[in-house]
Amino acid sequence: MRSRDLNAKNFGIKDGSGHICQTADEAAKMFFAEKYADSALSKNSVKTDNRKLVSLNNYVRWAKEENINRGACDKLPVKNLAAMNDNHLKAYADHLLKACTDGVEGKDGKIKTIEPKTARNLLSNVKTLLQEMSRGRANVSLTPKVAGLPTVSGVATKDHSATKEAHQTIKAAVSPMTALMMNVQRDLGMRLSESIKTNFSALEKAIASGESKVRVDDGTKGGRPRDIDLGFVPDRPAAVLAIRQAAAFQRQHGAESMLGVARIEAEKAAGSPVKGVHDALVQKVYSEINAVKQTHKDNPAVTAYTPHKERHSFANRMYEKLTGSKSPVQFDGTRKQQIAAMAAKLGITYREALRVDAWARKEVAEALGHGRMDVTSAYIGGGRV
């Protein structure tokens, strides 16, 4: 095994000219080249190493895009693997969690989801490769379980809800538009893309006409519209207020969506039509949020915040409203104990509590806009008893 300075950039791995590798991809390739030169490996070992390299490249691609959203704040390592730590892996794990539950937008504009097993393997492969490249010196130890990624069956083992404190702290420091979008994400379970594209005046009119449900059909996953029953949301008054405030903001700017507001402002500043407004708005939202997180590094609830975690909060609070009991992922006990506690609180049998649980899960799934009930388990935990 060749000697190298493990404290240097990319753990001191050098290229063919004897210079330290300047990118993560180059360092990984040279590491494997050195590894294969020193020993004969089985086909299975090579296949496993290829998966690790693919996983690392997946992280690097995501990190580069994420760094654009972060602006000048706390950049993720993409060229120096020796600088990576568990905070960076946790940010990647949060991205993978969103990819499991809601999907992420690909270059073709389509929303794509990944299986929990894939997410767990991607995270584990990156961690394992870093440990191998550093000869055990890398400052990474985060496992899929500790990161709170769903089990292979898709069940959440950790609550990812944005806390009320984190919500209020960040909302108080961001722009009015971002704050309004945070409200509808939390109180209506909207995705960020939905809060950007929805015409809230239309929702406000539906409420004024006596409708018990509001329809969300812009920015939805797969373009599938859904109706949100205001009688089932965690806090109906807060949801109605969030809709009215967002609608008033859009009217004030002469637009029918937050995207429209952003486009009007961008074209006014440029004096001509502007492209890429949607991506610029998403970047603005994340940049504002990350700037706040930088000033609250001593507050784990704030530093862990992402817009997607507002949906987790919505799902868990909605389940509690419908059942009168904490969700499985928030309950301090086993799944059977959680159902038994629900039965005792409602004064019903265990079997009847199971039916209440199944009904609540169905309603939460519909409110979130998921076609499959099992996806709900990635938000509120539980699953089969």
C-alpha positions as CSV (number, residue, x, y, z in Angstrom):
1,M,0.0,0.0,0.0
2,R,1.5,3.3,-1.1
3,S,2.2,6.0,1.6
4,R,0.4,9.3,1.3
5,D,-0.5,12.4,3.4
6,L,-4.0,11.5,4.6
7,N,-4.5,15.1,5.8
8,A,-4.0,16.6,2.4
9,K,-6.6,17.4,-0.2
10,N,-8.5,14.2,-1.3
11,F,-6.5,12.2,1.3
12,G,-3.3,12.8,-0.6
13,I,-4.4,10.6,-3.6
14,K,-2.2,11.4,-6.6
15,D,-2.7,11.3,-10.3
16,G,-0.5,9.7,-12.9
17,S,1.9,12.7,-12.8
18,G,2.4,12.5,-9.1
19,H,0.2,15.5,-8.3
20,I,-2.6,15.5,-5.7
21,C,-6.0,14.9,-7.4
22,Q,-8.0,18.1,-7.7
23,T,-11.5,16.7,-8.0
24,A,-13.5,14.1,-6.2
25,D,-14.1,12.0,-9.3
26,E,-10.4,12.0,-10.3
27,A,-9.4,11.0,-6.7
28,A,-11.9,8.1,-6.6
29,K,-10.7,6.8,-10.0
30,M,-7.1,7.0,-9.0
31,F,-7.8,5.3,-5.7
32,F,-9.4,2.3,-7.5
33,A,-6.6,2.2,-10.1
34,E,-4.1,1.9,-7.2
35,K,-6.3,-0.6,-5.4
36,Y,-6.6,-2.9,-8.5
37,A,-2.8,-2.6,-9.2
38,D,-2.0,-3.8,-5.7
39,S,-4.3,-6.9,-5.7
40,A,-6.3,-9.2,-7.8
41,L,-10.0,-8.6,-7.2
42,S,-13.0,-10.8,-7.9
43,K,-15.7,-9.7,-10.3
44,N,-18.1,-9.2,-7.4
45,S,-15.6,-6.8,-5.7
46,V,-15.2,-4.8,-8.9
47,K,-19.0,-4.6,-9.3
48,T,-19.3,-3.4,-5.7
49,D,-16.6,-0.7,-6.3
50,N,-18.4,0.4,-9.4
51,R,-21.5,1.0,-7.4
52,K,-19.5,3.1,-4.9
53,L,-18.1,5.2,-7.7
54,V,-21.6,5.7,-9.2
55,S,-22.9,6.7,-5.7
56,L,-20.1,9.2,-5.2
57,N,-20.7,10.7,-8.6
58,N,-24.4,11.0,-7.7
59,Y,-23.5,12.9,-4.6
60,V,-21.1,15.2,-6.5
61,R,-23.8,16.1,-9.1
62,W,-26.3,16.8,-6.4
63,A,-23.8,18.8,-4.3
64,K,-22.9,21.0,-7.3
65,E,-26.6,21.9,-7.9
66,E,-27.2,22.4,-4.2
67,N,-24.2,24.8,-3.9
68,I,-25.9,27.0,-6.5
69,N,-29.0,27.2,-4.3
70,R,-26.8,27.9,-1.2
71,G,-25.3,30.9,-2.8
72,A,-22.3,32.0,-0.7
73,C,-23.4,30.0,2.4
74,D,-21.7,26.8,3.7
75,K,-20.7,25.2,0.4
76,L,-20.7,21.4,0.2
77,P,-17.4,19.7,-0.7
78,V,-17.3,18.7,-4.4
79,K,-13.5,18.8,-5.1
80,N,-12.0,17.9,-1.8
81,L,-13.4,14.7,-0.2
82,A,-11.2,15.1,2.9
83,A,-13.3,18.1,3.8
84,M,-16.5,16.0,4.0
85,N,-18.2,15.4,7.4
86,D,-21.5,14.0,8.7
87,N,-23.2,17.4,8.3
88,H,-22.6,17.1,4.6
89,L,-23.8,13.5,4.5
90,K,-26.9,14.5,6.5
91,A,-27.8,17.2,3.9
92,Y,-27.4,14.5,1.2
93,A,-29.6,12.1,3.2
94,D,-32.3,14.8,3.4
95,H,-32.2,15.1,-0.4
96,L,-32.5,11.3,-0.7
97,L,-35.4,11.3,1.7
98,K,-37.2,13.8,-0.4
99,A,-36.4,11.7,-3.5
100,C,-38.1,8.7,-1.8
101,T,-41.2,10.5,-0.6
102,D,-41.9,13.2,-3.1
103,G,-39.4,12.7,-5.9
104,V,-37.0,15.3,-7.4
105,E,-37.2,17.1,-10.7
106,G,-34.9,15.7,-13.4
107,K,-33.3,17.6,-16.2
108,D,-36.2,16.7,-18.4
109,G,-38.6,18.4,-16.0
110,K,-40.2,15.2,-14.8
111,I,-40.5,14.2,-11.2
112,K,-38.6,11.0,-10.4
113,T,-38.7,9.0,-7.2
114,I,-36.3,6.4,-5.9
115,E,-36.8,3.3,-3.7
116,P,-35.8,3.4,0.0
117,K,-33.3,0.6,-0.6
118,T,-31.6,2.7,-3.4
119,A,-31.5,5.8,-1.1
120,R,-29.9,3.7,1.7
121,N,-27.3,2.2,-0.6
122,L,-26.4,5.6,-2.1
123,L,-25.7,7.0,1.3
124,S,-23.9,3.9,2.6
125,N,-21.7,3.6,-0.5
126,V,-20.5,7.2,-0.2
127,K,-19.6,6.8,3.5
128,T,-17.9,3.5,2.9
129,L,-15.9,4.8,0.0
130,L,-14.7,7.8,2.0
131,Q,-13.6,5.5,4.8
132,E,-11.7,3.3,2.3
133,M,-10.0,6.2,0.5
134,S,-9.0,7.8,3.8
135,R,-7.9,4.5,5.4
136,G,-10.4,5.0,8.2
137,R,-9.5,8.7,8.8
138,A,-12.5,10.3,7.1
139,N,-14.8,12.3,9.5
140,V,-17.9,10.4,8.4
141,S,-19.9,7.8,10.3
142,L,-23.6,8.6,9.4
143,T,-25.6,5.5,8.7
144,P,-29.0,5.4,6.9
145,K,-30.7,4.5,10.2
146,V,-29.2,7.5,12.1
147,A,-30.0,9.7,9.1
148,G,-33.6,8.7,9.4
149,L,-33.9,7.2,5.9
150,P,-36.9,4.9,5.5
151,T,-36.3,1.2,5.9
152,V,-36.2,-1.0,2.9
153,S,-40.0,-1.4,3.3
154,G,-40.3,2.4,3.1
155,V,-41.2,3.0,6.8
156,A,-39.8,6.1,8.5
157,T,-37.8,5.4,11.7
158,K,-37.1,9.1,12.5
159,D,-39.4,12.1,12.6
160,H,-38.4,14.7,10.0
161,S,-41.0,17.3,10.9
162,A,-39.9,20.9,10.8
163,T,-40.5,22.1,14.4
164,K,-42.6,25.1,15.1
165,E,-39.6,26.9,16.5
166,A,-37.6,26.4,13.3
167,H,-40.5,27.5,11.2
168,Q,-41.0,30.7,13.1
169,T,-37.3,31.5,13.3
170,I,-36.7,31.1,9.6
171,K,-39.9,32.7,8.6
172,A,-39.1,35.9,10.6
173,A,-35.8,36.4,8.7
174,V,-36.7,35.6,5.1
175,S,-38.5,37.7,2.4
176,P,-42.3,38.1,2.6
177,M,-42.8,35.8,-0.4
178,T,-40.7,33.0,1.0
179,A,-42.5,33.3,4.4
180,L,-45.9,33.1,2.7
181,M,-44.8,29.9,0.8
182,M,-43.5,28.4,4.1
183,N,-47.0,29.0,5.6
184,V,-48.9,27.1,2.9
185,Q,-46.4,24.3,2.9
186,R,-46.8,23.8,6.6
187,D,-50.6,24.4,6.9
188,L,-51.7,22.8,3.7
189,G,-49.0,20.2,3.1
190,M,-48.0,21.8,-0.2
191,R,-44.8,21.0,-2.1
192,L,-42.4,24.0,-2.7
193,S,-43.3,23.7,-6.4
194,E,-47.0,23.9,-5.6
195,S,-46.6,27.0,-3.4
196,I,-44.7,28.6,-6.3
197,K,-47.2,28.0,-9.0
198,T,-50.6,28.0,-7.2
199,N,-53.1,30.8,-7.8
200,F,-54.2,31.4,-4.2
201,S,-57.0,33.7,-5.2
202,A,-58.8,30.7,-6.8
203,L,-58.5,28.8,-3.5
204,E,-59.7,31.9,-1.6
205,K,-62.8,32.1,-3.8
206,A,-63.5,28.4,-3.2
207,I,-63.5,29.0,0.5
208,A,-65.7,32.1,0.2
209,S,-68.3,30.1,-1.8
210,G,-68.6,27.6,1.0
211,E,-66.4,24.8,-0.5
212,S,-65.0,22.4,2.2
213,K,-62.1,21.5,-0.1
214,V,-59.6,23.4,-2.1
215,R,-58.0,22.1,-5.3
216,V,-54.3,22.1,-6.0
217,D,-53.4,21.5,-9.6
218,D,-50.3,23.5,-10.4
219,G,-46.8,22.3,-9.7
220,T,-48.1,18.9,-8.5
221,K,-46.3,15.6,-8.9
222,G,-47.0,14.1,-12.3
223,G,-49.5,16.9,-12.9
224,R,-52.1,15.1,-10.8
225,P,-54.6,17.5,-9.2
226,R,-55.8,16.9,-5.7
227,D,-58.4,18.2,-3.3
228,I,-57.4,19.2,0.3
229,D,-60.2,18.8,2.8
230,L,-59.9,21.9,5.1
231,G,-61.8,20.0,7.7
232,F,-59.0,17.5,8.0
233,V,-55.9,19.8,7.9
234,P,-54.2,20.2,11.3
235,D,-55.2,23.8,11.8
236,R,-58.1,25.0,9.6
237,P,-57.9,28.7,10.7
238,A,-54.2,28.8,10.1
239,A,-54.7,27.2,6.6
240,V,-57.4,29.6,5.6
241,L,-55.3,32.6,6.8
242,A,-52.2,31.3,4.9
243,I,-54.3,31.1,1.7
244,R,-55.8,34.6,2.2
245,Q,-52.4,36.2,2.9
246,A,-50.8,34.5,-0.1
247,A,-53.7,35.6,-2.3
248,A,-53.5,39.2,-1.1
249,F,-49.7,39.2,-1.8
250,Q,-50.3,38.0,-5.4
251,R,-53.0,40.5,-6.1
252,Q,-50.9,43.3,-4.7
253,H,-48.3,42.5,-7.3
254,G,-50.8,41.9,-10.1
255,A,-49.9,38.2,-10.5
256,E,-51.7,34.9,-10.2
257,S,-48.9,32.9,-8.6
258,M,-45.6,33.5,-6.7
259,L,-43.9,32.6,-10.0
260,G,-45.8,35.4,-11.6
261,V,-44.7,37.8,-9.0
262,A,-41.1,36.8,-9.4
263,R,-41.4,37.1,-13.2
264,I,-42.9,40.6,-13.0
265,E,-40.1,41.7,-10.6
266,A,-37.4,40.2,-12.7
267,E,-38.6,41.7,-16.0
268,K,-39.1,45.1,-14.4
269,A,-35.5,45.0,-13.2
270,A,-34.2,43.8,-16.6
271,G,-36.5,45.9,-18.7
272,S,-37.2,42.9,-21.0
273,P,-38.5,39.3,-20.8
274,V,-36.4,37.0,-18.6
275,K,-35.8,33.3,-18.8
276,G,-35.2,30.9,-16.0
277,V,-37.4,32.7,-13.5
278,H,-38.6,29.5,-11.8
279,D,-35.1,28.1,-11.2
280,A,-34.0,31.6,-10.0
281,L,-36.9,31.7,-7.5
282,V,-36.2,28.2,-6.1
283,Q,-32.5,29.3,-5.7
284,K,-33.6,32.5,-3.9
285,V,-35.8,30.5,-1.5
286,Y,-33.0,28.1,-0.6
287,S,-30.4,30.9,-0.4
288,E,-32.6,32.9,2.1
289,I,-33.2,29.8,4.2
290,N,-29.6,28.7,4.2
291,A,-28.5,32.2,5.2
292,V,-30.7,32.0,8.3
293,K,-29.4,28.5,9.1
294,Q,-25.8,30.0,9.0
295,T,-26.7,32.4,11.8
296,H,-28.3,29.7,14.0
297,K,-25.6,27.0,13.9
298,D,-26.1,26.3,17.6
299,N,-29.8,25.4,17.0
300,P,-30.2,21.9,15.5
301,A,-33.9,22.3,14.7
302,V,-33.1,25.4,12.6
303,T,-29.9,23.9,10.9
304,A,-31.9,20.7,10.0
305,Y,-34.7,22.7,8.3
306,T,-35.7,22.2,4.7
307,P,-38.9,23.2,3.0
308,H,-39.8,19.5,2.5
309,K,-39.9,19.0,6.3
310,E,-42.9,21.3,6.5
311,R,-44.8,18.5,4.7
312,H,-43.6,16.0,7.2
313,S,-44.9,18.3,10.0
314,F,-48.3,18.6,8.2
315,A,-48.6,14.8,7.7
316,N,-47.8,14.0,11.4
317,R,-50.0,16.7,12.8
318,M,-52.9,15.7,10.5
319,Y,-52.6,12.1,11.6
320,E,-52.8,13.2,15.2
321,K,-55.8,15.4,14.5
322,L,-57.7,12.6,12.8
323,T,-56.9,9.9,15.4
324,G,-56.3,11.8,18.5
325,S,-53.0,10.0,18.9
326,K,-49.4,10.6,18.0
327,S,-48.2,9.2,14.7
328,P,-46.1,6.0,14.9
329,V,-42.9,7.8,14.2
330,Q,-43.6,10.3,17.0
331,F,-45.0,7.8,19.5
332,D,-42.6,6.7,22.2
333,G,-43.1,2.9,21.9
334,T,-43.8,0.1,19.6
335,R,-46.3,0.1,16.7
336,K,-48.6,-2.3,18.7
337,Q,-48.3,0.0,21.8
338,Q,-49.2,3.0,19.6
339,I,-52.4,1.3,18.3
340,A,-53.3,0.1,21.8
341,A,-52.8,3.7,23.2
342,M,-55.1,5.0,20.4
343,A,-57.8,2.4,21.3
344,A,-57.7,3.3,24.9
345,K,-57.9,7.1,24.2
346,L,-60.8,6.7,21.8
347,G,-62.5,4.1,23.9
348,I,-62.6,1.5,21.1
349,T,-61.3,-2.0,20.5
350,Y,-57.8,-2.7,19.2
351,R,-59.3,-3.9,15.9
352,E,-61.4,-0.7,15.6
353,A,-58.2,1.4,16.2
354,L,-56.5,-0.4,13.3
355,R,-59.4,0.7,11.1
356,V,-59.1,4.3,12.3
357,D,-55.3,4.2,11.6
358,A,-55.9,2.9,8.1
359,W,-58.5,5.6,7.4
360,A,-56.2,8.3,8.7
361,R,-53.4,7.1,6.6
362,K,-55.6,7.2,3.5
363,E,-56.7,10.8,4.2
364,V,-53.1,11.9,4.8
365,A,-51.9,10.2,1.6
366,E,-54.7,12.0,-0.4
367,A,-53.9,15.4,1.3
368,L,-50.2,15.0,0.4
369,G,-51.1,14.0,-3.2
370,H,-49.7,10.5,-3.1
371,G,-51.2,7.8,-5.2
372,R,-49.9,5.0,-2.9
373,M,-50.8,4.8,0.8
374,D,-47.5,3.1,1.6
375,V,-45.6,6.3,0.8
376,T,-47.3,7.8,3.8
377,S,-45.2,5.5,6.0
378,A,-42.1,7.4,5.0
379,Y,-43.7,10.5,6.6
380,I,-45.5,9.1,9.7
381,G,-43.9,5.7,10.2
382,G,-45.8,2.6,11.2
383,G,-47.0,0.2,8.5
384,R,-48.2,-3.3,9.2
385,V,-48.8,-4.2,12.9
